[in-house]
Amino acid sequence: MWQSYYDAIYSQLFLPFIFYFLSFIGYTTYFGQLDSHDVDFTFFLKIVCLIVFGKTYVTFVILEVINF
């Protein structure tokens, strides 16, 4: 029984939180200091970080509102 809880928490909460954390850290530390007006590979990585961060941020805000 507890294995199913562990699997659900791991796949539904822990992995999205890891993606949220890594995208936030990546954007604020590495991509935040890169300010070029060229469209290159780092631009696309910056956009991917913002999309992952935005989607997971909204998910965790909804979970917090439900818990509140």
N, CA, C, O and CB atoms as a CASP TS submission, in Angstrom:
PFRMAT TS
TARGET T0000
AUTHOR 0000-0000-0000
METHOD Language model
MODEL 1
PARENT N/A
ATOM      1  N   MET     1       0.822  -1.190   0.000  1.00  0.00           N
ATOM      2  CA  MET     1       0.000   0.000   0.000  1.00  0.00           C
ATOM      3  C   MET     1       0.868   1.256   0.000  1.00  0.00           C
ATOM      4  O   MET     1       0.588   2.191  -0.751  1.00  0.00           O
ATOM      5  CB  MET     1      -0.936  -0.003   1.203  1.00  0.00           C
ATOM      6  N   TRP     2       1.891   1.298   0.807  1.00  0.00           N
ATOM      7  CA  TRP     2       2.724   2.491   0.881  1.00  0.00           C
ATOM      8  C   TRP     2       3.541   2.685  -0.378  1.00  0.00           C
ATOM      9  O   TRP     2       3.923   3.810  -0.700  1.00  0.00           O
ATOM     10  CB  TRP     2       3.641   2.417   2.078  1.00  0.00           C
ATOM     11  N   GLN     3       3.814   1.614  -1.093  1.00  0.00           N
ATOM     12  CA  GLN     3       4.560   1.745  -2.335  1.00  0.00           C
ATOM     13  C   GLN     3       3.784   2.566  -3.359  1.00  0.00           C
ATOM     14  O   GLN     3       4.381   3.341  -4.106  1.00  0.00           O
ATOM     15  CB  GLN     3       4.887   0.368  -2.902  1.00  0.00           C
ATOM     16  N   SER     4       2.479   2.410  -3.406  1.00  0.00           N
ATOM     17  CA  SER     4       1.686   3.201  -4.349  1.00  0.00           C
ATOM     18  C   SER     4       1.680   4.675  -3.954  1.00  0.00           C
ATOM     19  O   SER     4       1.682   5.544  -4.827  1.00  0.00           O
ATOM     20  CB  SER     4       0.245   2.667  -4.419  1.00  0.00           C
ATOM     21  N   TYR     5       1.672   4.975  -2.643  1.00  0.00           N
ATOM     22  CA  TYR     5       1.777   6.364  -2.197  1.00  0.00           C
ATOM     23  C   TYR     5       3.135   6.947  -2.576  1.00  0.00           C
ATOM     24  O   TYR     5       3.228   8.080  -3.046  1.00  0.00           O
ATOM     25  CB  TYR     5       1.561   6.462  -0.674  1.00  0.00           C
ATOM     26  N   TYR     6       4.170   6.169  -2.368  1.00  0.00           N
ATOM     27  CA  TYR     6       5.514   6.622  -2.712  1.00  0.00           C
ATOM     28  C   TYR     6       5.615   6.912  -4.206  1.00  0.00           C
ATOM     29  O   TYR     6       6.148   7.947  -4.605  1.00  0.00           O
ATOM     30  CB  TYR     6       6.560   5.574  -2.300  1.00  0.00           C
ATOM     31  N   ASP     7       5.107   6.004  -5.029  1.00  0.00           N
ATOM     32  CA  ASP     7       5.158   6.202  -6.481  1.00  0.00           C
ATOM     33  C   ASP     7       4.371   7.437  -6.900  1.00  0.00           C
ATOM     34  O   ASP     7       4.820   8.196  -7.759  1.00  0.00           O
ATOM     35  CB  ASP     7       4.617   4.969  -7.207  1.00  0.00           C
ATOM     36  N   ALA     8       3.211   7.640  -6.305  1.00  0.00           N
ATOM     37  CA  ALA     8       2.389   8.800  -6.654  1.00  0.00           C
ATOM     38  C   ALA     8       3.065  10.103  -6.234  1.00  0.00           C
ATOM     39  O   ALA     8       3.084  11.064  -7.004  1.00  0.00           O
ATOM     40  CB  ALA     8       1.007   8.690  -5.998  1.00  0.00           C
ATOM     41  N   ILE     9       3.613  10.147  -5.033  1.00  0.00           N
ATOM     42  CA  ILE     9       4.293  11.363  -4.567  1.00  0.00           C
ATOM     43  C   ILE     9       5.535  11.623  -5.406  1.00  0.00           C
ATOM     44  O   ILE     9       5.817  12.768  -5.758  1.00  0.00           O
ATOM     45  CB  ILE     9       4.672  11.244  -3.071  1.00  0.00           C
ATOM     46  N   TYR    10       6.264  10.590  -5.721  1.00  0.00           N
ATOM     47  CA  TYR    10       7.483  10.739  -6.508  1.00  0.00           C
ATOM     48  C   TYR    10       7.185  11.266  -7.910  1.00  0.00           C
ATOM     49  O   TYR    10       7.841  12.194  -8.384  1.00  0.00           O
ATOM     50  CB  TYR    10       8.216   9.406  -6.598  1.00  0.00           C
ATOM     51  N   SER    11       6.203  10.675  -8.562  1.00  0.00           N
ATOM     52  CA  SER    11       5.937  11.056  -9.951  1.00  0.00           C
ATOM     53  C   SER    11       5.077  12.314 -10.075  1.00  0.00           C
ATOM     54  O   SER    11       5.210  13.052 -11.051  1.00  0.00           O
ATOM     55  CB  SER    11       5.261   9.916 -10.668  1.00  0.00           C
ATOM     56  N   GLN    12       4.203  12.568  -9.110  1.00  0.00           N
ATOM     57  CA  GLN    12       3.297  13.706  -9.218  1.00  0.00           C
ATOM     58  C   GLN    12       3.815  14.979  -8.556  1.00  0.00           C
ATOM     59  O   GLN    12       3.426  16.078  -8.950  1.00  0.00           O
ATOM     60  CB  GLN    12       1.984  13.349  -8.622  1.00  0.00           C
ATOM     61  N   LEU    13       4.687  14.848  -7.558  1.00  0.00           N
ATOM     62  CA  LEU    13       5.155  16.028  -6.835  1.00  0.00           C
ATOM     63  C   LEU    13       6.666  16.219  -6.871  1.00  0.00           C
ATOM     64  O   LEU    13       7.147  17.324  -7.121  1.00  0.00           O
ATOM     65  CB  LEU    13       4.709  15.949  -5.417  1.00  0.00           C
ATOM     66  N   PHE    14       7.412  15.157  -6.623  1.00  0.00           N
ATOM     67  CA  PHE    14       8.851  15.326  -6.486  1.00  0.00           C
ATOM     68  C   PHE    14       9.531  15.649  -7.821  1.00  0.00           C
ATOM     69  O   PHE    14      10.318  16.592  -7.897  1.00  0.00           O
ATOM     70  CB  PHE    14       9.457  14.075  -5.890  1.00  0.00           C
ATOM     71  N   LEU    15       9.240  14.882  -8.865  1.00  0.00           N
ATOM     72  CA  LEU    15       9.855  15.146 -10.168  1.00  0.00           C
ATOM     73  C   LEU    15       9.476  16.518 -10.734  1.00  0.00           C
ATOM     74  O   LEU    15      10.354  17.223 -11.231  1.00  0.00           O
ATOM     75  CB  LEU    15       9.455  14.063 -11.153  1.00  0.00           C
ATOM     76  N   PRO    16       8.197  16.925 -10.679  1.00  0.00           N
ATOM     77  CA  PRO    16       7.896  18.295 -11.128  1.00  0.00           C
ATOM     78  C   PRO    16       8.605  19.359 -10.286  1.00  0.00           C
ATOM     79  O   PRO    16       9.006  20.396 -10.813  1.00  0.00           O
ATOM     80  CB  PRO    16       6.391  18.536 -11.087  1.00  0.00           C
ATOM     81  N   PHE    17       8.760  19.112  -8.996  1.00  0.00           N
ATOM     82  CA  PHE    17       9.476  20.078  -8.176  1.00  0.00           C
ATOM     83  C   PHE    17      10.951  20.160  -8.571  1.00  0.00           C
ATOM     84  O   PHE    17      11.532  21.245  -8.553  1.00  0.00           O
ATOM     85  CB  PHE    17       9.348  19.714  -6.701  1.00  0.00           C
ATOM     86  N   ILE    18      11.553  19.046  -8.920  1.00  0.00           N
ATOM     87  CA  ILE    18      12.951  19.060  -9.374  1.00  0.00           C
ATOM     88  C   ILE    18      13.074  19.867 -10.668  1.00  0.00           C
ATOM     89  O   ILE    18      14.000  20.666 -10.806  1.00  0.00           O
ATOM     90  CB  ILE    18      13.476  17.610  -9.587  1.00  0.00           C
ATOM     91  N   PHE    19      12.154  19.669 -11.617  1.00  0.00           N
ATOM     92  CA  PHE    19      12.173  20.454 -12.848  1.00  0.00           C
ATOM     93  C   PHE    19      11.954  21.935 -12.557  1.00  0.00           C
ATOM     94  O   PHE    19      12.601  22.791 -13.160  1.00  0.00           O
ATOM     95  CB  PHE    19      11.106  19.946 -13.821  1.00  0.00           C
ATOM     96  N   TYR    20      11.045  22.238 -11.636  1.00  0.00           N
ATOM     97  CA  TYR    20      10.779  23.618 -11.223  1.00  0.00           C
ATOM     98  C   TYR    20      12.030  24.240 -10.632  1.00  0.00           C
ATOM     99  O   TYR    20      12.406  25.354 -10.995  1.00  0.00           O
ATOM    100  CB  TYR    20       9.624  23.673 -10.206  1.00  0.00           C
ATOM    101  N   PHE    21      12.668  23.533  -9.733  1.00  0.00           N
ATOM    102  CA  PHE    21      13.859  24.044  -9.057  1.00  0.00           C
ATOM    103  C   PHE    21      15.009  24.246 -10.042  1.00  0.00           C
ATOM    104  O   PHE    21      15.658  25.292 -10.025  1.00  0.00           O
ATOM    105  CB  PHE    21      14.287  23.088  -7.938  1.00  0.00           C
ATOM    106  N   LEU    22      15.268  23.259 -10.900  1.00  0.00           N
ATOM    107  CA  LEU    22      16.372  23.357 -11.852  1.00  0.00           C
ATOM    108  C   LEU    22      16.137  24.452 -12.891  1.00  0.00           C
ATOM    109  O   LEU    22      17.076  25.152 -13.270  1.00  0.00           O
ATOM    110  CB  LEU    22      16.579  22.023 -12.549  1.00  0.00           C
ATOM    111  N   SER    23      14.908  24.606 -13.350  1.00  0.00           N
ATOM    112  CA  SER    23      14.639  25.663 -14.327  1.00  0.00           C
ATOM    113  C   SER    23      14.775  27.036 -13.683  1.00  0.00           C
ATOM    114  O   SER    23      15.267  27.966 -14.322  1.00  0.00           O
ATOM    115  CB  SER    23      13.234  25.498 -14.931  1.00  0.00           C
ATOM    116  N   PHE    24      14.353  27.182 -12.438  1.00  0.00           N
ATOM    117  CA  PHE    24      14.502  28.459 -11.740  1.00  0.00           C
ATOM    118  C   PHE    24      15.976  28.789 -11.522  1.00  0.00           C
ATOM    119  O   PHE    24      16.412  29.908 -11.791  1.00  0.00           O
ATOM    120  CB  PHE    24      13.762  28.426 -10.393  1.00  0.00           C
ATOM    121  N   ILE    25      16.734  27.822 -11.040  1.00  0.00           N
ATOM    122  CA  ILE    25      18.162  28.038 -10.800  1.00  0.00           C
ATOM    123  C   ILE    25      18.891  28.316 -12.114  1.00  0.00           C
ATOM    124  O   ILE    25      19.724  29.219 -12.184  1.00  0.00           O
ATOM    125  CB  ILE    25      18.784  26.815 -10.093  1.00  0.00           C
ATOM    126  N   GLY    26      18.582  27.547 -13.147  1.00  0.00           N
ATOM    127  CA  GLY    26      19.227  27.755 -14.436  1.00  0.00           C
ATOM    128  C   GLY    26      18.927  29.119 -15.022  1.00  0.00           C
ATOM    129  O   GLY    26      19.816  29.777 -15.563  1.00  0.00           O
ATOM    130  N   TYR    27      17.676  29.547 -14.917  1.00  0.00           N
ATOM    131  CA  TYR    27      17.311  30.842 -15.482  1.00  0.00           C
ATOM    132  C   TYR    27      17.915  31.995 -14.690  1.00  0.00           C
ATOM    133  O   TYR    27      18.432  32.946 -15.276  1.00  0.00           O
ATOM    134  CB  TYR    27      15.800  30.985 -15.532  1.00  0.00           C
ATOM    135  N   THR    28      17.855  31.919 -13.376  1.00  0.00           N
ATOM    136  CA  THR    28      18.327  33.049 -12.580  1.00  0.00           C
ATOM    137  C   THR    28      19.839  33.143 -12.511  1.00  0.00           C
ATOM    138  O   THR    28      20.373  34.247 -12.405  1.00  0.00           O
ATOM    139  CB  THR    28      17.775  32.960 -11.195  1.00  0.00           C
ATOM    140  N   THR    29      20.538  32.041 -12.565  1.00  0.00           N
ATOM    141  CA  THR    29      21.992  32.122 -12.434  1.00  0.00           C
ATOM    142  C   THR    29      22.703  32.207 -13.772  1.00  0.00           C
ATOM    143  O   THR    29      23.574  33.057 -13.954  1.00  0.00           O
ATOM    144  CB  THR    29      22.504  30.935 -11.675  1.00  0.00           C
ATOM    145  N   TYR    30      22.350  31.348 -14.701  1.00  0.00           N
ATOM    146  CA  TYR    30      23.094  31.311 -15.958  1.00  0.00           C
ATOM    147  C   TYR    30      22.454  32.187 -17.030  1.00  0.00           C
ATOM    148  O   TYR    30      23.117  33.056 -17.596  1.00  0.00           O
ATOM    149  CB  TYR    30      23.199  29.883 -16.458  1.00  0.00           C
ATOM    150  N   PHE    31      21.179  31.969 -17.313  1.00  0.00           N
ATOM    151  CA  PHE    31      20.544  32.671 -18.415  1.00  0.00           C
ATOM    152  C   PHE    31      20.163  34.097 -18.054  1.00  0.00           C
ATOM    153  O   PHE    31      19.951  34.915 -18.949  1.00  0.00           O
ATOM    154  CB  PHE    31      19.326  31.921 -18.865  1.00  0.00           C
ATOM    155  N   GLY    32      20.070  34.416 -16.784  1.00  0.00           N
ATOM    156  CA  GLY    32      19.736  35.776 -16.385  1.00  0.00           C
ATOM    157  C   GLY    32      20.828  36.768 -16.714  1.00  0.00           C
ATOM    158  O   GLY    32      20.542  37.942 -16.945  1.00  0.00           O
ATOM    159  N   GLN    33      22.056  36.330 -16.740  1.00  0.00           N
ATOM    160  CA  GLN    33      23.154  37.238 -17.042  1.00  0.00           C
ATOM    161  C   GLN    33      23.472  37.315 -18.529  1.00  0.00           C
ATOM    162  O   GLN    33      24.235  38.184 -18.951  1.00  0.00           O
ATOM    163  CB  GLN    33      24.378  36.818 -16.291  1.00  0.00           C
ATOM    164  N   LEU    34      22.906  36.430 -19.320  1.00  0.00           N
ATOM    165  CA  LEU    34      23.098  36.485 -20.769  1.00  0.00           C
ATOM    166  C   LEU    34      22.039  37.402 -21.366  1.00  0.00           C
ATOM    167  O   LEU    34      20.851  37.082 -21.339  1.00  0.00           O
ATOM    168  CB  LEU    34      23.024  35.059 -21.406  1.00  0.00           C
ATOM    169  N   ASP    35      22.456  38.514 -21.894  1.00  0.00           N
ATOM    170  CA  ASP    35      21.510  39.464 -22.464  1.00  0.00           C
ATOM    171  C   ASP    35      21.962  39.833 -23.868  1.00  0.00           C
ATOM    172  O   ASP    35      22.566  40.882 -24.091  1.00  0.00           O
ATOM    173  CB  ASP    35      21.384  40.728 -21.576  1.00  0.00           C
ATOM    174  N   SER    36      21.662  38.963 -24.794  1.00  0.00           N
ATOM    175  CA  SER    36      22.005  39.244 -26.187  1.00  0.00           C
ATOM    176  C   SER    36      20.714  39.357 -26.986  1.00  0.00           C
ATOM    177  O   SER    36      19.685  38.795 -26.611  1.00  0.00           O
ATOM    178  CB  SER    36      22.937  38.134 -26.781  1.00  0.00           C
ATOM    179  N   HIS    37      20.782  40.076 -28.068  1.00  0.00           N
ATOM    180  CA  HIS    37      19.606  40.276 -28.910  1.00  0.00           C
ATOM    181  C   HIS    37      19.583  39.308 -30.086  1.00  0.00           C
ATOM    182  O   HIS    37      18.753  39.431 -30.987  1.00  0.00           O
ATOM    183  CB  HIS    37      19.562  41.707 -29.417  1.00  0.00           C
ATOM    184  N   ASP    38      20.494  38.354 -30.069  1.00  0.00           N
ATOM    185  CA  ASP    38      20.544  37.355 -31.129  1.00  0.00           C
ATOM    186  C   ASP    38      19.701  36.149 -30.747  1.00  0.00           C
ATOM    187  O   ASP    38      19.603  35.780 -29.577  1.00  0.00           O
ATOM    188  CB  ASP    38      21.995  36.931 -31.411  1.00  0.00           C
ATOM    189  N   VAL    39      19.098  35.546 -31.759  1.00  0.00           N
ATOM    190  CA  VAL    39      18.345  34.312 -31.548  1.00  0.00           C
ATOM    191  C   VAL    39      19.314  33.163 -31.801  1.00  0.00           C
ATOM    192  O   VAL    39      19.671  32.866 -32.941  1.00  0.00           O
ATOM    193  CB  VAL    39      17.071  34.224 -32.494  1.00  0.00           C
ATOM    194  N   ASP    40      19.727  32.532 -30.718  1.00  0.00           N
ATOM    195  CA  ASP    40      20.660  31.420 -30.825  1.00  0.00           C
ATOM    196  C   ASP    40      20.205  30.306 -29.886  1.00  0.00           C
ATOM    197  O   ASP    40      19.093  30.333 -29.360  1.00  0.00           O
ATOM    198  CB  ASP    40      22.114  31.872 -30.494  1.00  0.00           C
ATOM    199  N   PHE    41      21.074  29.340 -29.688  1.00  0.00           N
ATOM    200  CA  PHE    41      20.713  28.167 -28.875  1.00  0.00           C
ATOM    201  C   PHE    41      20.427  28.550 -27.425  1.00  0.00           C
ATOM    202  O   PHE    41      19.525  27.983 -26.809  1.00  0.00           O
ATOM    203  CB  PHE    41      21.835  27.124 -28.922  1.00  0.00           C
ATOM    204  N   THR    42      21.177  29.498 -26.870  1.00  0.00           N
ATOM    205  CA  THR    42      20.936  29.894 -25.473  1.00  0.00           C
ATOM    206  C   THR    42      19.594  30.601 -25.326  1.00  0.00           C
ATOM    207  O   THR    42      18.961  30.522 -24.273  1.00  0.00           O
ATOM    208  CB  THR    42      22.066  30.809 -24.968  1.00  0.00           C
ATOM    209  N   PHE    43      19.159  31.291 -26.376  1.00  0.00           N
ATOM    210  CA  PHE    43      17.839  31.917 -26.340  1.00  0.00           C
ATOM    211  C   PHE    43      16.753  30.858 -26.204  1.00  0.00           C
ATOM    212  O   PHE    43      15.816  31.020 -25.421  1.00  0.00           O
ATOM    213  CB  PHE    43      17.604  32.763 -27.604  1.00  0.00           C
ATOM    214  N   PHE    44      16.877  29.783 -26.961  1.00  0.00           N
ATOM    215  CA  PHE    44      15.880  28.717 -26.878  1.00  0.00           C
ATOM    216  C   PHE    44      15.934  28.003 -25.530  1.00  0.00           C
ATOM    217  O   PHE    44      14.893  27.615 -24.999  1.00  0.00           O
ATOM    218  CB  PHE    44      16.088  27.712 -28.008  1.00  0.00           C
ATOM    219  N   LEU    45      17.123  27.826 -24.972  1.00  0.00           N
ATOM    220  CA  LEU    45      17.217  27.236 -23.638  1.00  0.00           C
ATOM    221  C   LEU    45      16.590  28.140 -22.587  1.00  0.00           C
ATOM    222  O   LEU    45      15.964  27.660 -21.642  1.00  0.00           O
ATOM    223  CB  LEU    45      18.673  26.957 -23.283  1.00  0.00           C
ATOM    224  N   LYS    46      16.757  29.436 -22.750  1.00  0.00           N
ATOM    225  CA  LYS    46      16.145  30.391 -21.825  1.00  0.00           C
ATOM    226  C   LYS    46      14.620  30.303 -21.901  1.00  0.00           C
ATOM    227  O   LYS    46      13.945  30.318 -20.872  1.00  0.00           O
ATOM    228  CB  LYS    46      16.616  31.829 -22.139  1.00  0.00           C
ATOM    229  N   ILE    47      14.089  30.212 -23.099  1.00  0.00           N
ATOM    230  CA  ILE    47      12.642  30.095 -23.274  1.00  0.00           C
ATOM    231  C   ILE    47      12.127  28.779 -22.691  1.00  0.00           C
ATOM    232  O   ILE    47      11.069  28.754 -22.062  1.00  0.00           O
ATOM    233  CB  ILE    47      12.272  30.195 -24.762  1.00  0.00           C
ATOM    234  N   VAL    48      12.864  27.689 -22.895  1.00  0.00           N
ATOM    235  CA  VAL    48      12.464  26.396 -22.327  1.00  0.00           C
ATOM    236  C   VAL    48      12.447  26.475 -20.804  1.00  0.00           C
ATOM    237  O   VAL    48      11.522  25.968 -20.169  1.00  0.00           O
ATOM    238  CB  VAL    48      13.421  25.270 -22.795  1.00  0.00           C
ATOM    239  N   CYS    49      13.460  27.108 -20.214  1.00  0.00           N
ATOM    240  CA  CYS    49      13.482  27.274 -18.755  1.00  0.00           C
ATOM    241  C   CYS    49      12.284  28.084 -18.279  1.00  0.00           C
ATOM    242  O   CYS    49      11.672  27.745 -17.266  1.00  0.00           O
ATOM    243  CB  CYS    49      14.785  27.956 -18.309  1.00  0.00           C
ATOM    244  N   LEU    50      11.942  29.146 -18.995  1.00  0.00           N
ATOM    245  CA  LEU    50      10.792  29.961 -18.605  1.00  0.00           C
ATOM    246  C   LEU    50       9.482  29.187 -18.725  1.00  0.00           C
ATOM    247  O   LEU    50       8.603  29.320 -17.873  1.00  0.00           O
ATOM    248  CB  LEU    50      10.727  31.220 -19.460  1.00  0.00           C
ATOM    249  N   ILE    51       9.349  28.391 -19.763  1.00  0.00           N
ATOM    250  CA  ILE    51       8.115  27.616 -19.940  1.00  0.00           C
ATOM    251  C   ILE    51       7.985  26.558 -18.850  1.00  0.00           C
ATOM    252  O   ILE    51       6.917  26.404 -18.259  1.00  0.00           O
ATOM    253  CB  ILE    51       8.086  26.950 -21.332  1.00  0.00           C
ATOM    254  N   VAL    52       9.067  25.829 -18.583  1.00  0.00           N
ATOM    255  CA  VAL    52       9.031  24.795 -17.533  1.00  0.00           C
ATOM    256  C   VAL    52       8.763  25.445 -16.179  1.00  0.00           C
ATOM    257  O   VAL    52       7.954  24.949 -15.395  1.00  0.00           O
ATOM    258  CB  VAL    52      10.368  23.992 -17.494  1.00  0.00           C
ATOM    259  N   PHE    53       9.444  26.554 -15.908  1.00  0.00           N
ATOM    260  CA  PHE    53       9.238  27.252 -14.638  1.00  0.00           C
ATOM    261  C   PHE    53       7.803  27.748 -14.519  1.00  0.00           C
ATOM    262  O   PHE    53       7.183  27.597 -13.466  1.00  0.00           O
ATOM    263  CB  PHE    53      10.215  28.427 -14.505  1.00  0.00           C
ATOM    264  N   GLY    54       7.275  28.330 -15.571  1.00  0.00           N
ATOM    265  CA  GLY    54       5.912  28.860 -15.527  1.00  0.00           C
ATOM    266  C   GLY    54       4.866  27.781 -15.309  1.00  0.00           C
ATOM    267  O   GLY    54       3.955  27.944 -14.498  1.00  0.00           O
ATOM    268  N   LYS    55       4.999  26.682 -16.034  1.00  0.00           N
ATOM    269  CA  LYS    55       4.011  25.609 -15.891  1.00  0.00           C
ATOM    270  C   LYS    55       4.061  24.962 -14.508  1.00  0.00           C
ATOM    271  O   LYS    55       3.022  24.691 -13.906  1.00  0.00           O
ATOM    272  CB  LYS    55       4.234  24.548 -16.962  1.00  0.00           C
ATOM    273  N   THR    56       5.259  24.719 -14.012  1.00  0.00           N
ATOM    274  CA  THR    56       5.349  24.085 -12.696  1.00  0.00           C
ATOM    275  C   THR    56       5.009  25.066 -11.582  1.00  0.00           C
ATOM    276  O   THR    56       4.481  24.662 -10.546  1.00  0.00           O
ATOM    277  CB  THR    56       6.747  23.514 -12.477  1.00  0.00           C
ATOM    278  N   TYR    57       5.305  26.352 -11.781  1.00  0.00           N
ATOM    279  CA  TYR    57       4.930  27.355 -10.780  1.00  0.00           C
ATOM    280  C   TYR    57       3.418  27.417 -10.621  1.00  0.00           C
ATOM    281  O   TYR    57       2.907  27.446  -9.501  1.00  0.00           O
ATOM    282  CB  TYR    57       5.479  28.739 -11.169  1.00  0.00           C
ATOM    283  N   VAL    58       2.709  27.437 -11.730  1.00  0.00           N
ATOM    284  CA  VAL    58       1.247  27.470 -11.667  1.00  0.00           C
ATOM    285  C   VAL    58       0.717  26.206 -10.992  1.00  0.00           C
ATOM    286  O   VAL    58      -0.223  26.275 -10.201  1.00  0.00           O
ATOM    287  CB  VAL    58       0.644  27.616 -13.082  1.00  0.00           C
ATOM    288  N   THR    59       1.308  25.068 -11.296  1.00  0.00           N
ATOM    289  CA  THR    59       0.883  23.819 -10.668  1.00  0.00           C
ATOM    290  C   THR    59       1.050  23.871  -9.156  1.00  0.00           C
ATOM    291  O   THR    59       0.144  23.481  -8.420  1.00  0.00           O
ATOM    292  CB  THR    59       1.671  22.646 -11.237  1.00  0.00           C
ATOM    293  N   PHE    60       2.198  24.349  -8.686  1.00  0.00           N
ATOM    294  CA  PHE    60       2.432  24.394  -7.251  1.00  0.00           C
ATOM    295  C   PHE    60       1.616  25.486  -6.568  1.00  0.00           C
ATOM    296  O   PHE    60       1.266  25.342  -5.397  1.00  0.00           O
ATOM    297  CB  PHE    60       3.900  24.605  -6.975  1.00  0.00           C
ATOM    298  N   VAL    61       1.308  26.556  -7.259  1.00  0.00           N
ATOM    299  CA  VAL    61       0.423  27.581  -6.686  1.00  0.00           C
ATOM    300  C   VAL    61      -0.990  27.019  -6.516  1.00  0.00           C
ATOM    301  O   VAL    61      -1.640  27.265  -5.501  1.00  0.00           O
ATOM    302  CB  VAL    61       0.395  28.852  -7.585  1.00  0.00           C
ATOM    303  N   ILE    62      -1.455  26.278  -7.495  1.00  0.00           N
ATOM    304  CA  ILE    62      -2.776  25.652  -7.391  1.00  0.00           C
ATOM    305  C   ILE    62      -2.812  24.668  -6.235  1.00  0.00           C
ATOM    306  O   ILE    62      -3.787  24.629  -5.485  1.00  0.00           O
ATOM    307  CB  ILE    62      -3.144  24.941  -8.700  1.00  0.00           C
ATOM    308  N   LEU    63      -1.759  23.870  -6.083  1.00  0.00           N
ATOM    309  CA  LEU    63      -1.703  22.943  -4.945  1.00  0.00           C
ATOM    310  C   LEU    63      -1.707  23.669  -3.609  1.00  0.00           C
ATOM    311  O   LEU    63      -2.339  23.211  -2.657  1.00  0.00           O
ATOM    312  CB  LEU    63      -0.466  22.069  -5.042  1.00  0.00           C
ATOM    313  N   GLU    64      -1.009  24.794  -3.529  1.00  0.00           N
ATOM    314  CA  GLU    64      -0.996  25.560  -2.284  1.00  0.00           C
ATOM    315  C   GLU    64      -2.358  26.169  -1.996  1.00  0.00           C
ATOM    316  O   GLU    64      -2.788  26.198  -0.843  1.00  0.00           O
ATOM    317  CB  GLU    64       0.060  26.655  -2.345  1.00  0.00           C
ATOM    318  N   VAL    65      -3.045  26.657  -3.023  1.00  0.00           N
ATOM    319  CA  VAL    65      -4.382  27.229  -2.832  1.00  0.00           C
ATOM    320  C   VAL    65      -5.345  26.144  -2.374  1.00  0.00           C
ATOM    321  O   VAL    65      -6.174  26.386  -1.497  1.00  0.00           O
ATOM    322  CB  VAL    65      -4.893  27.891  -4.138  1.00  0.00           C
ATOM    323  N   ILE    66      -5.249  24.962  -2.949  1.00  0.00           N
ATOM    324  CA  ILE    66      -6.103  23.851  -2.525  1.00  0.00           C
ATOM    325  C   ILE    66      -5.805  23.487  -1.073  1.00  0.00           C
ATOM    326  O   ILE    66      -6.729  23.235  -0.300  1.00  0.00           O
ATOM    327  CB  ILE    66      -5.901  22.620  -3.444  1.00  0.00           C
ATOM    328  N   ASN    67      -4.539  23.456  -0.694  1.00  0.00           N
ATOM    329  CA  ASN    67      -4.192  23.131   0.688  1.00  0.00           C
ATOM    330  C   ASN    67      -4.619  24.215   1.659  1.00  0.00           C
ATOM    331  O   ASN    67      -4.940  23.930   2.813  1.00  0.00           O
ATOM    332  CB  ASN    67      -2.707  22.901   0.811  1.00  0.00           C
ATOM    333  N   PHE    68      -4.625  25.449   1.199  1.00  0.00           N
ATOM    334  CA  PHE    68      -5.031  26.554   2.058  1.00  0.00           C
ATOM    335  C   PHE    68      -6.509  26.459   2.355  1.00  0.00           C
ATOM    336  O   PHE    68      -7.051  27.303   3.069  1.00  0.00           O
ATOM    337  CB  PHE    68      -4.702  27.903   1.412  1.00  0.00           C
TER
END
